[in-house]
Amino acid sequence: MAGRRKVLAAGCLFLLILAAYLPVFRAGFVWDDDSWVWANPHVRGERPILRVWHTDEAPGQNYPLTSTFFWAQARLWGFGPFGYHLLNVLLHSADAALLWLVLRRLKLRGAWLAAAFFGLHPINVESVAWVTEAKNVLSAFFLLLSLLAFLRWAEGGRRGWYPASLALYLLALSAKTFVAVFPFALFVLRWYRGERLGRRTVAAVSPFLLLSLIAGAYTWRLEVVHVGARGEAWALSFAERLLVAGRAFWFYLAQIVFPARLSFVYPRWEISTGAASAWLFPGLAAALFALLWLLRRARRGPLAAAALYAVLLAPSLGFVSFFAQIYSFVADHYAYLASAAPLAAAPWLVRGLPARFARPAGAALLA
């Protein structure tokens, strides 16, 4: 694709997303936007912003790049919500454009359409319209840049692409450590591209994995000690966590396929390991992966998409405690990155339909 056509395609993507998110510019601050933005002493300048990079003083899990991002905005336009919403929308648009470039590099057909689905899908509204969730759109921005650099290096590009990918990944972790599953996504993508998962792959991914382990351990400590994710509400057995994970897996997939009754806070489920019906969710998930594994020789794509969806969703599936579980086991913004995997398969499904159904189906998905 010529450079001019790329710019035109990216511009169309930006305009579509901007038009869809016009209502957000009338919105204000909600929930914990106070502790992250307008009442945050580091953002307000009452404490040095550099302290968030080497202390635990920042709110919640302490994502220093996100706090610095808010600090910079406060210097530009104060504490009116418009500018914060504008940057979230622009970052989300950039994320969609970067996803398009990643999918093109992976040689997926319908890459632009998949990126449009991601940019316009209702499940991602919470991540974009909630100022605090700049954590999501900012970390995804640097993560997708890191992935693009890694793919350039893996395809025989200049050696400098590899350290650039590693540096960008560190920035992504600094914005939100939810992206710490990235090394496992790299393993899936290398397998999807037909590469052997041997020593060379392990050596290439190991530095990313080390950064993930450090960031994950730090975040877990903050969740338990600093935020307070401990006590009876979080004291789940492994069997109970497995039930939560199984139901959450299908919950998000259902929200992606049929985004109805989206909510800011979903009711917290009752967990009963003795109920046979409760085991249906993890059982069906296991059956799905078993079936896709058996079909992998004919087509790797479906298994890779399902694996990426599960990997990117893993931090929110309930195997590790986090504070928000006291309210609900699920939230739309947890699926921000994970939604990209099934949405990338949507154009392939539409193209597989007869011609008289393909156009209406594509229009319905965008609607």
Summary of the structure (lengths in Angstrom):
residues: 367
radius of gyration: 20.5
end to end distance: 26.8
largest distance: 62.0
contacts: 1128
relative contact order: 0.11
helix: 73%
strand: 0%
